[in-house]
Amino acid sequence: MGTADIHIHSLYSYDATTTVRAVLKQAVDVGLDVIAITDHDEVRGSLEAQQLAPKYGIEVIPGVEVSTSEGHLLALFIKTQPPAGMTLVETLIDIGEQGGVAVVPHPFNNLPGSLSMEAVLSALANPRAKGPLKGIETHNMGTQNFDRVARKLAVFLPFAKIAASDAHIYWAIGAGRTEFPGKTAQDLRTALENNTTVPIPYEGESSAMAVLSWVRRITMRTFGYASDAPSASMPIDTQQLSDSMIKKVRKKRDGK
């Protein structure tokens, strides 16, 4: 069995604190076989991770956390970034046309950015939208105190069950992971399509310490520092970002 964490944020997300290199190193250090970097409406971190992945001995799925008009959606195995702001149905159709698959993150909890049951059922009623919709997060480290409803309702939905970290700081990567038959990204896709995944939830409790850690690291990011590891053999540490890296992260997606 392989293990994956398919909901991770890198420095390309406005609210995350870890470089792509550090994401890859931490993922390997905690024993993951497959990851997806799913930054908010930004695919560059995922594509960068794919290019670097062979140096780290891990497989990376191209992905993004898309802001639909009804809530967030993980788009995986995509070729281009689906536009933000479309309806859930429109976004799913776009993902399907790319040959990708979608997972519903942290659903049914009334938190900002979470899809409602009504929105998901409406998508399932659309023949073109329901095809790529393959998974649902039943365990999310960041929203674990609100996941009970998702776990109960997921039993009645035709989706693969997923656990993920939703990591915005490096040490959370893998705290919430999914088991699947095989070891590769393609094996994981097959498991999503066949509903054979097994969620392995984070066993700890949310704490003030975790929140304070994120606050400290996001504050340091504003001063040009982030969790980084210049190579696969070096430890993750707080590093001052180069001017070129800061400009790269801030660069608009249209390249202007």
Disulfide bonds with the S-S distance in Angstrom:
none
